[in-house]
Amino acid sequence: MKLLKEILSDFIQVEVLRHSDPFEVDIHQPRNRVPIEHVYLDVLATATLTECCNSDPAGVRQVRQSCICFMVELVEQVRKRFKKVQE
């Protein structure tokens, strides 16, 4: 459960996580997510994207969106595997 919370905290609003079961948070609902520019990637990745932001803001947004898609898929896979273990 801690792993799932860690992943969710990178792109889901803290308020949503505080009041919801990590297995039940609607990860596809945009209102549950932080703004795209606040999605946590990593210190080095964020620094690199910040450098690129001035030259290619659309590209930076696309990279962030791809990262969100990856995290959503990751959460779905973790949920599926934990569900199988609990059954």
TISETI-796809 format. One line per field, with one value per atom (N, C-alpha, C): residue in three letters; chain; atom name; x, z, y. Coordinates in pm, 1 decimal, padded with zeros to 6 digits. Example, Ala and Ser with C-alpha at 12.3 -4.5 7.8 and 13.67 -1.06 7.14 Angstrom:
<pts>
aa = ALA | ALA | ALA | SER | SER | SER
ch = A | A | A | A | A | A
at = N | CA | C | N | CA | C
px = 01319.0 | 01230.0 | 01320.0 | 01285.0 | 01367.0 | 01290.0
pz = 00780.0 | 00780.0 | 00780.0 | 00708.0 | 00714.0 | 00787.0
py = -00569.0 | -00450.0 | -00330.0 | -00225.0 | -00106.0 | 00003.0
</pts>
This chain:
<pts>
aa = MET | MET | MET | LYS | LYS | LYS | LEU | LEU | LEU | LEU | LEU | LEU | LYS | LYS | LYS | GLU | GLU | GLU | ILE | ILE | ILE | LEU | LEU | LEU | SER | SER | SER | ASP | ASP | ASP | PHE | PHE | PHE | ILE | ILE | ILE | GLN | GLN | GLN | VAL | VAL | VAL | GLU | GLU | GLU | VAL | VAL | VAL | LEU | LEU | LEU | ARG | ARG | ARG | HIS | HIS | HIS | SER | SER | SER | ASP | ASP | ASP | PRO | PRO | PRO | PHE | PHE | PHE | GLU | GLU | GLU | VAL | VAL | VAL | ASP | ASP | ASP | ILE | ILE | ILE | HIS | HIS | HIS | GLN | GLN | GLN | PRO | PRO | PRO | ARG | ARG | ARG | ASN | ASN | ASN | ARG | ARG | ARG | VAL | VAL | VAL | PRO | PRO | PRO | ILE | ILE | ILE | GLU | GLU | GLU | HIS | HIS | HIS | VAL | VAL | VAL | TYR | TYR | TYR | LEU | LEU | LEU | ASP | ASP | ASP | VAL | VAL | VAL | LEU | LEU | LEU | ALA | ALA | ALA | THR | THR | THR | ALA | ALA | ALA | THR | THR | THR | LEU | LEU | LEU | THR | THR | THR | GLU | GLU | GLU | CYS | CYS | CYS | CYS | CYS | CYS | ASN | ASN | ASN | SER | SER | SER | ASP | ASP | ASP | PRO | PRO | PRO | ALA | ALA | ALA | GLY | GLY | GLY | VAL | VAL | VAL | ARG | ARG | ARG | GLN | GLN | GLN | VAL | VAL | VAL | ARG | ARG | ARG | GLN | GLN | GLN | SER | SER | SER | CYS | CYS | CYS | ILE | ILE | ILE | CYS | CYS | CYS | PHE | PHE | PHE | MET | MET | MET | VAL | VAL | VAL | GLU | GLU | GLU | LEU | LEU | LEU | VAL | VAL | VAL | GLU | GLU | GLU | GLN | GLN | GLN | VAL | VAL | VAL | ARG | ARG | ARG | LYS | LYS | LYS | ARG | ARG | ARG | PHE | PHE | PHE | LYS | LYS | LYS | LYS | LYS | LYS | VAL | VAL | VAL | GLN | GLN | GLN | GLU | GLU | GLU
ch = A | A | A | A | A | A | A | A | A | A | A | A | A | A | A | A | A | A | A | A | A | A | A | A | A | A | A | A | A | A | A | A | A | A | A | A | A | A | A | A | A | A | A | A | A | A | A | A | A | A | A | A | A | A | A | A | A | A | A | A | A | A | A | A | A | A | A | A | A | A | A | A | A | A | A | A | A | A | A | A | A | A | A | A | A | A | A | A | A | A | A | A | A | A | A | A | A | A | A | A | A | A | A | A | A | A | A | A | A | A | A | A | A | A | A | A | A | A | A | A | A | A | A | A | A | A | A | A | A | A | A | A | A | A | A | A | A | A | A | A | A | A | A | A | A | A | A | A | A | A | A | A | A | A | A | A | A | A | A | A | A | A | A | A | A | A | A | A | A | A | A | A | A | A | A | A | A | A | A | A | A | A | A | A | A | A | A | A | A | A | A | A | A | A | A | A | A | A | A | A | A | A | A | A | A | A | A | A | A | A | A | A | A | A | A | A | A | A | A | A | A | A | A | A | A | A | A | A | A | A | A | A | A | A | A | A | A | A | A | A | A | A | A | A | A | A | A | A | A | A | A | A | A | A | A | A | A | A | A | A | A
at = N | CA | C | N | CA | C | N | CA | C | N | CA | C | N | CA | C | N | CA | C | N | CA | C | N | CA | C | N | CA | C | N | CA | C | N | CA | C | N | CA | C | N | CA | C | N | CA | C | N | CA | C | N | CA | C | N | CA | C | N | CA | C | N | CA | C | N | CA | C | N | CA | C | N | CA | C | N | CA | C | N | CA | C | N | CA | C | N | CA | C | N | CA | C | N | CA | C | N | CA | C | N | CA | C | N | CA | C | N | CA | C | N | CA | C | N | CA | C | N | CA | C | N | CA | C | N | CA | C | N | CA | C | N | CA | C | N | CA | C | N | CA | C | N | CA | C | N | CA | C | N | CA | C | N | CA | C | N | CA | C | N | CA | C | N | CA | C | N | CA | C | N | CA | C | N | CA | C | N | CA | C | N | CA | C | N | CA | C | N | CA | C | N | CA | C | N | CA | C | N | CA | C | N | CA | C | N | CA | C | N | CA | C | N | CA | C | N | CA | C | N | CA | C | N | CA | C | N | CA | C | N | CA | C | N | CA | C | N | CA | C | N | CA | C | N | CA | C | N | CA | C | N | CA | C | N | CA | C | N | CA | C | N | CA | C | N | CA | C | N | CA | C | N | CA | C | N | CA | C | N | CA | C | N | CA | C | N | CA | C | N | CA | C | N | CA | C | N | CA | C | N | CA | C
px = 00082.7 | 00000.0 | 00087.2 | 00201.7 | 00290.7 | 00345.6 | 00380.9 | 00430.1 | 00326.0 | 00202.4 | 00094.5 | 00076.4 | 00080.8 | 00067.8 | 00181.9 | 00301.5 | 00418.4 | 00401.3 | 00357.6 | 00338.7 | 00226.8 | 00115.4 | 00002.0 | 00037.6 | 00121.2 | 00155.2 | 00233.6 | 00284.8 | 00357.8 | 00265.7 | 00138.4 | 00049.8 | -00094.6 | -00127.6 | -00261.9 | -00255.5 | -00358.4 | -00362.1 | -00356.4 | -00282.7 | -00264.4 | -00398.7 | -00486.0 | -00616.9 | -00696.7 | -00688.4 | -00758.6 | -00699.8 | -00568.1 | -00502.6 | -00532.8 | -00545.1 | -00573.0 | -00708.3 | -00802.5 | -00940.1 | -00987.6 | -00894.7 | -00934.8 | -00842.5 | -00898.6 | -00821.0 | -00738.5 | -00608.3 | -00524.5 | -00571.2 | -00642.3 | -00693.1 | -00821.1 | -00879.2 | -01007.1 | -00997.7 | -00885.6 | -00870.9 | -00890.2 | -00973.6 | -00996.3 | -00878.4 | -00785.3 | -00664.1 | -00688.3 | -00804.6 | -00836.5 | -00912.6 | -00954.5 | -01029.3 | -00932.6 | -00933.9 | -00839.5 | -00848.0 | -00965.9 | -00977.3 | -00904.2 | -00871.0 | -00795.4 | -00645.0 | -00603.2 | -00460.0 | -00410.1 | -00280.8 | -00216.9 | -00203.6 | -00187.3 | -00161.7 | -00038.3 | -00039.0 | 00067.1 | 00207.4 | 00220.0 | 00352.1 | 00397.8 | 00307.3 | 00342.4 | 00361.0 | 00348.2 | 00371.7 | 00516.6 | 00538.4 | 00675.5 | 00740.3 | 00855.2 | 00929.3 | 01053.4 | 01142.8 | 01269.1 | 01344.3 | 01436.2 | 01509.1 | 01584.7 | 01657.3 | 01735.6 | 01645.8 | 01541.3 | 01448.9 | 01380.6 | 01341.1 | 01276.7 | 01372.6 | 01497.2 | 01597.0 | 01617.6 | 01625.6 | 01642.8 | 01521.9 | 01403.6 | 01282.8 | 01271.9 | 01316.7 | 01315.7 | 01407.4 | 01522.4 | 01615.3 | 01553.7 | 01479.8 | 01419.7 | 01291.9 | 01234.3 | 01103.9 | 01100.9 | 01205.4 | 01207.5 | 01214.1 | 01283.2 | 01300.3 | 01187.9 | 01123.8 | 01020.7 | 00913.7 | 00830.5 | 00728.6 | 00630.0 | 00596.3 | 00503.9 | 00568.3 | 00695.8 | 00768.0 | 00775.0 | 00797.1 | 00803.0 | 00667.3 | 00561.9 | 00426.9 | 00401.1 | 00445.9 | 00427.8 | 00504.6 | 00625.1 | 00703.5 | 00630.4 | 00582.3 | 00508.7 | 00383.3 | 00312.4 | 00191.4 | 00225.4 | 00335.9 | 00380.3 | 00414.7 | 00474.2 | 00508.5 | 00381.3 | 00279.7 | 00152.5 | 00092.6 | 00094.6 | 00042.5 | 00116.8 | 00247.1 | 00327.6 | 00286.6 | 00270.2 | 00234.1 | 00095.3 | 00001.7 | -00132.4 | -00124.5 | -00050.3 | -00033.5 | 00034.1 | 00132.6 | 00201.8 | 00104.8 | 00022.3 | -00076.3 | -00173.6 | -00220.0 | -00311.5 | -00248.0 | -00121.8 | -00052.5 | -00031.2 | 00006.9 | 00026.6 | -00106.1 | -00213.4 | -00344.8 | -00385.1 | -00363.3 | -00400.6 | -00322.9 | -00194.8 | -00112.9 | -00146.0 | -00168.1 | -00204.1 | -00341.3 | -00431.5 | -00564.5 | -00554.6 | -00469.3 | -00451.9 | -00392.8 | -00300.7 | -00236.7 | -00338.0 | -00428.5 | -00525.7 | -00637.1 | -00659.5 | -00769.6 | -00738.3
pz = 00000.0 | 00000.0 | 00000.0 | 00067.3 | 00070.7 | -00069.3 | -00144.1 | -00280.6 | -00364.4 | -00355.0 | -00431.6 | -00392.7 | -00264.8 | -00219.5 | -00271.3 | -00272.4 | -00322.6 | -00469.5 | -00548.4 | -00690.8 | -00711.4 | -00643.1 | -00656.2 | -00615.7 | -00515.5 | -00466.9 | -00569.2 | -00673.0 | -00777.3 | -00872.5 | -00881.3 | -00976.9 | -00929.3 | -00811.1 | -00755.5 | -00640.8 | -00630.9 | -00526.3 | -00387.1 | -00299.7 | -00163.0 | -00091.8 | -00111.3 | -00046.7 | -00086.1 | -00209.7 | -00257.2 | -00189.5 | -00180.5 | -00119.1 | 00030.1 | 00095.4 | 00240.0 | 00271.6 | 00180.2 | 00208.9 | 00127.3 | 00064.5 | -00021.5 | -00003.0 | -00027.8 | -00031.7 | -00160.6 | -00154.4 | -00274.7 | -00384.5 | -00346.7 | -00446.5 | -00511.9 | -00455.8 | -00505.7 | -00572.9 | -00562.1 | -00622.9 | -00773.7 | -00827.6 | -00972.6 | -01038.8 | -01090.2 | -01149.2 | -01288.5 | -01344.2 | -01477.4 | -01470.2 | -01352.0 | -01333.2 | -01323.8 | -01423.0 | -01422.5 | -01296.9 | -01238.4 | -01120.2 | -00998.3 | -01001.4 | -00891.4 | -00905.3 | -01020.9 | -01047.5 | -01014.9 | -00988.5 | -00972.4 | -01111.7 | -01119.3 | -01250.6 | -01314.0 | -01445.1 | -01516.7 | -01481.4 | -01455.3 | -01422.6 | -01281.1 | -01200.8 | -01064.4 | -01049.9 | -01159.3 | -01154.6 | -01116.1 | -01014.6 | -00969.1 | -01059.4 | -01113.2 | -01197.2 | -01124.7 | -01097.5 | -01030.6 | -01031.5 | -00944.2 | -00935.9 | -01065.7 | -01115.7 | -01237.5 | -01360.1 | -01368.0 | -01481.8 | -01481.0 | -01364.1 | -01352.7 | -01393.4 | -01351.9 | -01389.1 | -01540.0 | -01600.3 | -01745.2 | -01817.6 | -01770.9 | -01833.6 | -01816.8 | -01703.1 | -01680.2 | -01779.2 | -01805.2 | -01904.0 | -02043.5 | -02076.2 | -02209.3 | -02224.3 | -02113.8 | -02115.2 | -02202.5 | -02196.6 | -02273.7 | -02423.3 | -02462.9 | -02605.5 | -02664.6 | -02582.8 | -02636.8 | -02532.1 | -02494.9 | -02392.1 | -02429.9 | -02558.1 | -02600.6 | -02583.2 | -02611.6 | -02593.8 | -02448.0 | -02360.8 | -02216.7 | -02168.9 | -02214.7 | -02176.7 | -02224.8 | -02343.8 | -02399.2 | -02316.7 | -02274.6 | -02189.7 | -02057.7 | -01997.1 | -01869.9 | -01888.4 | -01998.0 | -02024.4 | -02042.4 | -02110.3 | -02126.8 | -01992.1 | -01904.0 | -01769.9 | -01690.9 | -01705.2 | -01637.5 | -01690.2 | -01819.8 | -01878.6 | -01823.9 | -01810.9 | -01755.3 | -01610.3 | -01529.9 | -01389.4 | -01375.5 | -01460.1 | -01457.5 | -01486.4 | -01587.7 | -01620.9 | -01505.7 | -01444.7 | -01330.6 | -01216.2 | -01183.7 | -01076.2 | -01110.9 | -01233.9 | -01274.9 | -01259.1 | -01296.7 | -01284.6 | -01139.2 | -01055.1 | -00912.3 | -00850.8 | -00881.7 | -00828.0 | -00871.4 | -00997.5 | -01049.3 | -00976.8 | -00958.6 | -00895.2 | -00747.0 | -00676.6 | -00535.3 | -00518.2 | -00611.1 | -00605.2 | -00617.2 | -00709.1 | -00727.1 | -00602.5 | -00537.4 | -00416.4 | -00303.6 | -00294.0 | -00185.6 | -00203.4 | -00326.0 | -00350.1 | -00303.3
py = -00118.6 | 00000.0 | 00125.1 | 00120.6 | 00236.3 | 00267.5 | 00164.7 | 00183.1 | 00256.2 | 00214.0 | 00275.4 | 00421.7 | 00451.1 | 00590.4 | 00676.4 | 00620.7 | 00695.4 | 00731.6 | 00636.9 | 00662.1 | 00764.5 | 00743.5 | 00835.1 | 00977.5 | 00991.8 | 01125.9 | 01207.1 | 01141.8 | 01213.9 | 01288.9 | 01246.7 | 01313.8 | 01334.6 | 01285.5 | 01303.7 | 01405.1 | 01487.8 | 01589.9 | 01526.8 | 01590.1 | 01540.7 | 01527.7 | 01624.8 | 01623.8 | 01499.1 | 01460.6 | 01341.0 | 01217.2 | 01210.9 | 01095.4 | 01083.8 | 01196.3 | 01194.7 | 01133.3 | 01152.2 | 01111.4 | 00990.9 | 00922.1 | 00810.2 | 00690.6 | 00576.0 | 00452.8 | 00455.5 | 00430.5 | 00434.8 | 00339.7 | 00234.8 | 00141.2 | 00191.2 | 00296.9 | 00347.6 | 00485.2 | 00551.8 | 00684.9 | 00673.6 | 00760.8 | 00761.4 | 00833.5 | 00756.9 | 00812.8 | 00869.5 | 00841.9 | 00893.6 | 01026.3 | 01065.1 | 01188.5 | 01306.9 | 01395.5 | 01508.9 | 01597.1 | 01609.5 | 01696.6 | 01639.5 | 01510.3 | 01448.7 | 01470.6 | 01514.4 | 01530.3 | 01669.9 | 01677.3 | 01808.3 | 01870.1 | 02001.9 | 02062.6 | 01999.3 | 01990.4 | 01918.8 | 01970.2 | 02098.5 | 02152.8 | 02116.9 | 02059.6 | 02018.4 | 01868.0 | 01795.1 | 01651.0 | 01627.7 | 01543.8 | 01518.8 | 01415.4 | 01450.0 | 01357.6 | 01310.6 | 01400.3 | 01371.5 | 01503.0 | 01519.8 | 01646.1 | 01673.9 | 01575.8 | 01597.8 | 01613.2 | 01533.3 | 01544.5 | 01680.5 | 01726.9 | 01857.3 | 01968.5 | 01958.7 | 02059.5 | 02063.0 | 01946.7 | 01938.8 | 01997.1 | 01963.6 | 02016.9 | 02168.1 | 02217.9 | 02362.5 | 02432.7 | 02374.4 | 02431.1 | 02432.0 | 02328.5 | 02316.3 | 02398.3 | 02437.0 | 02501.9 | 02627.0 | 02706.9 | 02830.5 | 02803.5 | 02699.3 | 02672.6 | 02587.3 | 02503.1 | 02414.3 | 02382.1 | 02480.4 | 02455.1 | 02343.8 | 02333.8 | 02227.9 | 02090.1 | 02080.9 | 01955.5 | 01915.2 | 02013.0 | 01986.6 | 01935.5 | 01999.0 | 01955.9 | 01812.6 | 01781.2 | 01646.4 | 01542.8 | 01577.9 | 01486.3 | 01463.2 | 01570.3 | 01556.4 | 01470.9 | 01492.1 | 01413.8 | 01266.1 | 01238.7 | 01099.5 | 01036.9 | 01114.7 | 01064.5 | 01032.2 | 01116.8 | 01090.2 | 00959.8 | 00941.6 | 00817.3 | 00696.1 | 00708.5 | 00600.3 | 00572.8 | 00678.1 | 00659.8 | 00598.9 | 00638.9 | 00581.3 | 00430.9 | 00394.8 | 00252.5 | 00177.3 | 00238.7 | 00178.4 | 00151.7 | 00250.2 | 00234.1 | 00120.8 | 00117.1 | 00011.1 | -00126.5 | -00138.5 | -00266.7 | -00306.6 | -00211.8 | -00239.9 | -00283.7 | -00210.9 | -00246.7 | -00388.1 | -00419.2 | -00550.7 | -00660.2 | -00640.9 | -00744.0 | -00759.8 | -00649.0 | -00659.4 | -00721.4 | -00693.2 | -00752.1 | -00903.7 | -00951.0 | -01094.7 | -01159.8 | -01090.6 | -01143.7 | -01152.3 | -01053.1 | -01050.5 | -01152.1 | -01199.2 | -01293.3 | -01432.4
</pts>
